[in-house]
Amino acid sequence: MKKAMIFTAACLVAGVAGLAVSLPMAAQDALDIYNDAAASAENPYSQLDLPAGVTSLRLVNRDKRGQIYVEVRQSADNQIHLYTYENRLTGSYDAQVSTEGQSAQIDLTEKELERQLITLSRAGLVELLRSEMEFDGSLILEVPTNITITSSEADGVYFGVMGGVEFVNADIIRDYGYVPSDNETWKQRYEEAQGNLLDLQDIVGNLQEENTALQNTLEQYYDSWDSYWGENPTEDWSENPEITTEEAIDESGEGETTTTVEESPELVTPAEVLQLEEVKLKRKDEFRTYQREESVSDYLKALQNLDGMIFDARKNQVIYAGREDLLPLMEEVAAQVTSYDSVEALVLDAQRNYNRGDISQEQYNGIINAYEETIRSQETALIEMKAQLSDAGYYWDSAVVSSAAAN
């Protein structure tokens, strides 16, 4: 066992030593082969010149085996030239030209490739490397600016237009690689429309999911509302006394005592008030982003309904806490909120009309400038009223009421 390990190590050392000697020699051989290939380089392309005066050109793949790629370049002498690459290793094409008036057609046929064995020799490597160094593409077409290429997708030729190359229908050829037929055009339009339809279906599906989620949220709010205020959520619980007792005298003169008991307002938490405020914010966003097709008037009516629900919840808070003295200030703040929402609605309407392209940038700027001062004064007044209400014991933005007036 030990002898075998010693023998293996000796072989490894000998191999490394041989590699150190042979690597420089291999690098020099590779450099020599490259230099020989570069020195023997020659033009492997056959040039086919078309007659002057041709303005319409069609190339046709007669083999019909897939598409032939043709690189399109700009002609330097305003003539049409076709270059075909001649290579016994990779094959090449025959090109036959026919003309009629100002139109020309080039029929392309792949030449029979004579498969030859390549021997692993210096000469074979030089030839293989030289063929790769000279290759720019199997077919190169140079065209003047006045030419129109008429090959369709049925002709089996794909044109790769180089950057900066110009001719009559260069944009179409650059986009498609050929001149699309009516069937091809409609096919591509159909595929594009199908793609757009799938995108729209995804958008509609997302909107439906959002709508369902919003409906569920609203239903939860309404259920919670009913659980606190009974079946009539707009009933004002503060209008009636909590407990009243009166003597009722019947026709016989006998008196009996009847007692009317009204349920006391139950506790409304700040979180429940803020949830309703969140619904209002979402409603504003729906109006701004045109998720609802509605007028400014309808939008403001919806906000007023929500404001009524929110104010009833806030009022129930202070009544439950025994702070009815806060109601006058709260009503002033609520009125200011409604006033601010009315002006803001006009600004939001201008913003969504601008986003849809219904009004110009100049018109939009005019509307914003017209209401800028009003919005600023409304915000200032609202901030001051909220501060007064906070000093009195109700914090509007957090929906928290203190049991005693703040010092």
C-alpha positions as CSV (number, residue, x, y, z in Angstrom):
1,M,0.0,0.0,0.0
2,K,2.8,2.4,0.9
3,K,4.6,1.6,-2.3
4,A,1.5,2.3,-4.4
5,M,1.1,5.7,-2.8
6,I,4.8,6.6,-3.4
7,F,4.4,5.5,-7.0
8,T,1.3,7.7,-7.5
9,A,3.0,10.7,-5.9
10,A,6.0,10.3,-8.2
11,C,3.7,10.2,-11.3
12,L,2.0,13.4,-10.1
13,V,5.3,15.2,-9.7
14,A,6.4,14.1,-13.1
15,G,3.2,15.2,-14.7
16,V,3.3,18.7,-13.1
17,A,6.9,19.1,-14.2
18,G,6.0,18.1,-17.8
19,L,3.1,20.6,-17.7
20,A,5.4,23.4,-16.6
21,V,7.6,22.7,-19.6
22,S,4.8,22.1,-22.2
23,L,2.6,25.1,-21.4
24,P,4.9,27.8,-22.9
25,M,5.4,25.6,-25.9
26,A,1.6,25.2,-26.4
27,A,1.0,29.0,-26.1
28,Q,3.7,29.7,-28.7
29,D,2.1,27.1,-31.1
30,A,-1.3,28.8,-30.6
31,L,0.2,32.2,-31.3
32,D,1.9,30.9,-34.5
33,I,-1.3,29.3,-35.7
34,Y,-3.2,32.6,-35.2
35,N,-0.5,34.6,-37.0
36,D,-0.6,32.2,-39.9
37,A,-4.4,32.4,-40.1
38,A,-4.3,36.2,-40.1
39,A,-1.5,36.3,-42.7
40,S,-3.4,34.1,-45.1
41,A,-6.8,35.9,-44.6
42,E,-8.6,36.7,-47.8
43,N,-12.1,37.9,-48.7
44,P,-14.3,34.8,-48.7
45,Y,-17.4,36.7,-49.9
46,S,-18.8,36.5,-53.5
47,Q,-20.3,39.8,-54.6
48,L,-23.4,40.0,-56.7
49,D,-24.3,43.4,-58.2
50,L,-27.8,44.3,-59.2
51,P,-28.5,46.5,-62.2
52,A,-28.9,50.2,-61.7
53,G,-32.4,51.6,-61.5
54,V,-33.9,48.8,-59.4
55,T,-36.1,50.4,-56.7
56,S,-38.1,47.3,-55.5
57,L,-36.3,44.1,-54.2
58,R,-37.6,40.8,-53.1
59,L,-35.5,37.9,-51.7
60,V,-37.0,34.4,-51.7
61,N,-35.8,31.3,-49.8
62,R,-36.3,28.5,-52.2
63,D,-35.3,25.8,-49.7
64,K,-38.2,26.7,-47.4
65,R,-36.3,25.3,-44.4
66,G,-36.9,27.9,-41.8
67,Q,-35.8,31.5,-42.4
68,I,-32.6,32.7,-43.9
69,Y,-31.0,35.6,-42.0
70,V,-29.8,38.5,-44.2
71,E,-27.9,41.4,-42.7
72,V,-28.9,44.8,-44.3
73,R,-26.3,47.5,-44.6
74,Q,-26.2,50.9,-46.3
75,S,-24.7,50.9,-49.8
76,A,-21.8,53.3,-50.3
77,D,-22.4,53.8,-54.0
78,N,-26.2,53.8,-54.2
79,Q,-26.2,50.4,-55.8
80,I,-27.6,47.0,-54.6
81,H,-24.9,44.4,-53.6
82,L,-25.4,41.0,-52.2
83,Y,-22.5,39.2,-50.6
84,T,-22.6,35.5,-50.0
85,Y,-20.1,33.8,-47.8
86,E,-18.1,30.9,-49.3
87,N,-17.0,28.3,-46.8
88,R,-16.6,24.6,-47.3
89,L,-17.0,24.0,-43.6
90,T,-20.3,25.8,-42.9
91,G,-21.8,26.0,-46.4
92,S,-23.1,28.9,-48.5
93,Y,-25.9,30.0,-50.8
94,D,-26.5,30.3,-54.5
95,A,-28.2,33.5,-55.6
96,Q,-30.1,33.9,-58.9
97,V,-31.3,37.3,-59.9
98,S,-34.3,38.1,-62.2
99,T,-35.4,41.6,-63.1
100,E,-38.5,43.2,-64.6
101,G,-38.5,46.9,-65.0
102,Q,-37.5,48.5,-61.7
103,S,-38.2,45.3,-59.7
104,A,-35.7,42.6,-59.0
105,Q,-36.0,39.2,-57.3
106,I,-33.1,37.2,-55.8
107,D,-33.8,33.4,-55.3
108,L,-31.6,31.9,-52.6
109,T,-30.7,28.2,-52.5
110,E,-28.4,26.6,-50.0
111,K,-25.5,24.9,-51.7
112,E,-24.8,21.2,-51.2
113,L,-22.3,21.0,-48.4
114,E,-19.6,18.5,-49.0
115,R,-18.9,17.0,-45.6
116,Q,-15.1,16.6,-45.3
117,L,-13.2,15.2,-42.5
118,I,-11.0,17.7,-40.8
119,T,-7.8,16.2,-39.6
120,L,-6.3,17.5,-36.4
121,S,-3.3,19.2,-38.0
122,R,-1.7,22.6,-38.1
123,A,-3.1,23.3,-41.6
124,G,-6.6,22.3,-40.6
125,L,-6.6,24.5,-37.5
126,V,-5.3,27.4,-39.5
127,E,-8.1,27.0,-42.1
128,L,-10.8,26.7,-39.3
129,L,-9.5,29.8,-37.5
130,R,-9.3,31.8,-40.7
131,S,-12.9,31.0,-41.6
132,E,-14.0,32.2,-38.2
133,M,-11.9,35.4,-38.4
134,E,-13.4,36.3,-41.8
135,F,-17.1,35.5,-41.1
136,D,-19.5,38.5,-40.8
137,G,-22.6,36.6,-41.8
138,S,-23.7,34.2,-44.5
139,L,-25.6,36.9,-46.5
140,I,-25.0,40.6,-46.5
141,L,-27.2,43.0,-48.5
142,E,-26.2,46.6,-49.2
143,V,-29.0,48.8,-50.3
144,P,-29.4,52.5,-51.3
145,T,-31.9,54.8,-49.7
146,N,-34.5,54.6,-52.5
147,I,-35.0,50.8,-52.4
148,T,-38.2,49.1,-51.1
149,I,-37.8,45.6,-49.8
150,T,-41.0,43.6,-50.6
151,S,-40.3,40.1,-49.1
152,S,-43.1,38.9,-46.9
153,E,-43.1,36.3,-44.1
154,A,-44.0,33.6,-46.7
155,D,-40.7,34.2,-48.5
156,G,-38.6,32.6,-45.7
157,V,-36.2,35.5,-45.4
158,Y,-35.5,37.6,-42.2
159,F,-33.8,40.9,-42.6
160,G,-31.7,42.3,-39.8
161,V,-31.4,46.0,-40.4
162,M,-28.2,47.6,-38.9
163,G,-28.4,50.8,-37.0
164,G,-28.5,53.9,-39.1
165,V,-29.4,52.1,-42.3
166,E,-32.2,53.9,-44.2
167,F,-34.4,52.9,-47.1
168,V,-38.0,53.4,-48.1
169,N,-39.7,50.9,-45.7
170,A,-36.8,50.5,-43.3
171,D,-39.1,51.1,-40.2
172,I,-41.4,48.2,-41.2
173,I,-38.5,45.8,-42.0
174,R,-36.7,46.8,-38.8
175,D,-39.9,46.1,-36.7
176,Y,-40.9,42.8,-38.3
177,G,-37.8,41.5,-40.3
178,Y,-40.0,41.4,-43.4
179,V,-43.1,43.0,-44.9
180,P,-46.0,41.5,-43.0
181,S,-48.9,40.4,-45.2
182,D,-52.5,41.3,-44.3
183,N,-53.0,37.9,-42.7
184,E,-49.8,38.3,-40.7
185,T,-50.8,41.9,-39.7
186,W,-54.2,40.8,-38.5
187,K,-52.6,37.8,-36.7
188,Q,-50.2,40.0,-34.8
189,R,-53.0,42.5,-34.1
190,Y,-55.1,39.7,-32.8
191,E,-52.2,38.4,-30.6
192,E,-51.6,41.9,-29.3
193,A,-55.3,42.4,-28.6
194,Q,-55.4,39.0,-26.8
195,G,-52.5,40.1,-24.7
196,N,-54.2,43.4,-23.9
197,L,-57.4,41.5,-23.0
198,L,-55.6,39.3,-20.6
199,D,-54.1,42.4,-19.0
200,L,-57.5,44.0,-18.7
201,Q,-58.9,40.8,-17.2
202,D,-56.2,40.8,-14.6
203,I,-57.0,44.4,-13.8
204,V,-60.7,43.7,-13.6
205,G,-60.1,40.7,-11.4
206,N,-57.9,42.8,-9.0
207,L,-60.6,45.6,-8.9
208,Q,-63.3,43.0,-8.2
209,E,-61.2,41.6,-5.3
210,E,-60.6,45.1,-4.0
211,N,-64.3,45.9,-4.3
212,T,-65.3,42.7,-2.5
213,A,-62.9,43.4,0.3
214,L,-64.2,47.0,0.6
215,Q,-67.8,45.7,0.6
216,N,-66.9,43.3,3.3
217,T,-65.3,46.0,5.3
218,L,-68.3,48.3,5.0
219,E,-70.6,45.5,6.0
220,Q,-68.5,44.9,9.1
221,Y,-68.7,48.6,9.9
222,Y,-72.5,48.7,9.4
223,D,-72.9,45.5,11.5
224,S,-70.8,47.1,14.3
225,W,-72.8,50.3,13.9
226,D,-76.1,48.5,14.3
227,S,-74.9,46.6,17.3
228,Y,-74.2,49.9,19.1
229,W,-77.1,52.0,17.9
230,G,-79.8,49.5,17.1
231,E,-81.6,49.2,13.9
232,N,-81.8,52.9,13.3
233,P,-78.2,54.2,13.3
234,T,-79.2,57.8,12.8
235,E,-81.4,58.0,15.9
236,D,-80.2,60.7,18.3
237,W,-80.0,59.0,21.8
238,S,-79.6,62.3,23.6
239,E,-83.0,63.8,22.7
240,N,-84.9,61.6,25.3
241,P,-84.2,61.4,29.0
242,E,-82.7,58.2,30.3
243,I,-85.4,57.3,32.7
244,T,-88.7,59.1,33.2
245,T,-91.6,58.3,35.6
246,E,-95.1,59.7,35.3
247,E,-98.5,59.1,36.9
248,A,-101.1,57.9,34.4
249,I,-104.8,58.3,35.5
250,D,-107.1,55.9,33.7
251,E,-110.9,56.6,33.0
252,S,-111.9,54.9,36.3
253,G,-109.8,57.4,38.2
254,E,-107.4,54.7,39.4
255,G,-103.8,55.7,39.0
256,E,-100.9,53.5,38.0
257,T,-97.2,54.2,37.6
258,T,-95.6,53.6,34.2
259,T,-91.8,53.8,33.7
260,T,-90.2,54.5,30.3
261,V,-86.6,53.4,30.1
262,E,-84.3,54.4,27.2
263,E,-81.1,52.5,26.6
264,S,-78.0,54.5,27.4
265,P,-75.4,55.1,24.6
266,E,-72.8,52.3,24.6
267,L,-69.1,52.9,24.5
268,V,-67.7,53.8,21.1
269,T,-63.9,53.2,21.0
270,P,-61.5,55.5,19.2
271,A,-60.6,52.7,16.9
272,E,-64.2,52.4,15.6
273,V,-64.3,56.1,14.8
274,L,-61.0,56.0,13.0
275,Q,-62.2,53.0,11.0
276,L,-65.0,55.1,9.7
277,E,-62.6,57.9,8.9
278,E,-60.5,55.4,6.9
279,V,-63.6,54.5,4.9
280,K,-64.0,58.2,4.1
281,L,-60.4,58.5,3.0
282,K,-60.8,55.5,0.7
283,R,-63.9,57.1,-0.7
284,K,-62.0,60.2,-1.5
285,D,-59.3,58.1,-3.3
286,E,-62.0,56.4,-5.4
287,F,-63.3,59.7,-6.5
288,R,-59.8,61.1,-7.3
289,T,-58.7,58.0,-9.3
290,Y,-62.1,57.7,-11.2
291,Q,-62.9,54.3,-9.7
292,R,-66.4,55.6,-9.6
293,E,-68.1,57.5,-12.4
294,E,-69.9,60.2,-10.4
295,S,-70.3,64.0,-10.4
296,V,-68.9,66.3,-7.7
297,S,-72.4,66.7,-6.3
298,D,-73.0,62.9,-5.9
299,Y,-69.5,62.6,-4.3
300,L,-70.2,65.3,-1.8
301,K,-73.5,63.7,-0.9
302,A,-71.7,60.5,-0.2
303,L,-69.2,62.3,2.0
304,Q,-71.9,64.1,3.9
305,N,-73.6,60.8,4.7
306,L,-70.3,59.4,6.0
307,D,-69.7,62.6,7.9
308,G,-73.1,62.2,9.6
309,M,-72.2,58.6,10.6
310,I,-68.8,59.7,11.9
311,F,-70.2,62.7,13.9
312,D,-72.9,60.5,15.4
313,A,-70.2,58.1,16.6
314,R,-68.1,61.0,18.0
315,K,-71.2,62.5,19.7
316,N,-72.0,59.2,21.3
317,Q,-68.5,59.1,22.7
318,V,-68.8,62.4,24.5
319,I,-72.3,61.6,25.7
320,Y,-71.1,58.3,27.1
321,A,-68.3,60.2,28.9
322,G,-70.7,62.8,30.3
323,R,-69.1,65.6,28.3
324,E,-72.1,67.0,26.5
325,D,-70.5,70.4,26.9
326,L,-68.2,69.5,24.1
327,L,-71.0,69.2,21.5
328,P,-71.1,72.8,20.3
329,L,-67.4,72.9,19.6
330,M,-67.6,69.5,17.9
331,E,-70.4,70.7,15.6
332,E,-68.2,73.7,14.6
333,V,-65.3,71.4,13.7
334,A,-67.6,69.1,11.8
335,A,-69.1,72.0,9.8
336,Q,-65.5,73.2,9.0
337,V,-64.6,69.6,7.8
338,T,-67.6,69.7,5.5
339,S,-66.6,73.1,4.1
340,Y,-63.0,71.9,3.5
341,D,-64.2,68.8,1.8
342,S,-66.4,70.9,-0.6
343,V,-63.4,72.9,-1.8
344,E,-61.1,69.9,-1.9
345,A,-63.6,68.1,-4.1
346,L,-63.2,70.8,-6.8
347,V,-59.5,70.3,-6.7
348,L,-59.7,66.5,-6.8
349,D,-62.1,66.8,-9.8
350,A,-59.6,69.0,-11.6
351,Q,-56.8,66.5,-10.9
352,R,-58.7,63.5,-12.3
353,N,-59.9,65.4,-15.3
354,Y,-56.3,66.4,-16.0
355,N,-55.1,62.8,-15.6
356,R,-57.7,61.7,-18.1
357,G,-56.7,64.3,-20.6
358,D,-60.0,66.2,-20.3
359,I,-58.3,69.5,-19.4
360,S,-54.9,71.0,-20.3
361,Q,-52.0,71.6,-18.0
362,E,-52.8,75.3,-18.2
363,Q,-56.4,74.8,-17.2
364,Y,-55.4,72.5,-14.4
365,N,-52.9,75.1,-13.0
366,G,-55.5,77.8,-13.2
367,I,-58.0,75.8,-11.1
368,I,-55.3,74.9,-8.5
369,N,-54.2,78.6,-8.3
370,A,-57.8,79.7,-7.9
371,Y,-58.5,77.5,-4.9
372,E,-55.0,77.5,-3.4
373,E,-55.7,80.4,-1.0
374,T,-59.1,79.1,0.0
375,I,-57.7,75.6,0.7
376,R,-54.9,77.1,2.9
377,S,-57.4,79.3,4.9
378,Q,-59.7,76.3,5.4
379,E,-56.9,74.2,6.6
380,T,-55.7,76.9,9.0
381,A,-59.2,77.4,10.4
382,L,-59.6,73.6,10.8
383,I,-56.3,73.3,12.7
384,E,-57.3,76.1,15.1
385,M,-60.7,74.7,15.8
386,K,-59.3,71.2,16.5
387,A,-56.8,72.8,18.9
388,Q,-59.6,74.6,20.8
389,L,-61.5,71.3,21.0
390,S,-58.4,69.5,22.3
391,D,-58.0,72.2,25.0
392,A,-61.6,71.5,25.9
393,G,-61.1,67.8,26.2
394,Y,-61.7,66.1,22.9
395,Y,-58.9,65.1,20.5
396,W,-60.4,65.0,17.1
397,D,-57.7,63.3,15.1
398,S,-57.3,60.4,17.6
399,A,-61.0,60.4,18.6
400,V,-60.2,60.4,22.4
401,V,-62.4,62.2,24.9
402,S,-61.3,63.1,28.4
403,S,-63.6,62.8,31.3
404,A,-62.8,66.4,32.5
405,A,-61.9,69.6,30.7
406,A,-58.2,69.8,29.9
407,N,-56.3,72.4,31.8
